[in-house]
Structures are given as structure tokens and as C-alpha cells.
């Protein structure tokens, strides 16, 4: 899918979310990367093969 040079990481690569954003719909809370991964504003992801990646946002730790 990626036509960039150097090419973006493949959807199955550990750093797949480093691919370029090719479509962005902030009003709906998602974007499409050039490797076919859909990223959501809650940091969840949908891979091109249909697998989902749960959100991986860091936990907020409150000071006591």
C-alpha cells in the first residue's frame, strides 16, 4: 500500500503505528495509516486482517 520512500512499516511490524496518516476523521475519532491500519483516538487499532489492538494509552497515576 505504501508508496513512500523509505517505505512505512508494514501492518504486522512492531512499529506499524509509525506509518504515515493518509486519511483523518477527527469528528469520528479515527485515522487511516498508509499500511492499512486504522487508529482510533483512544489509541486502539484495527489491523487490515481484522484483528484489533486494544487501547494502549498509559495509565494516569495520581500523586497521593
Beta strands, then each sheet from edge to edge (+ up, - down):
strand 1: 21-25
strand 2: 30-33
strand 3: 38-40
strand 4: 45-46
strand 5: 52-53
sheet 1: 1+ 2- 3+ 4- 5+
end
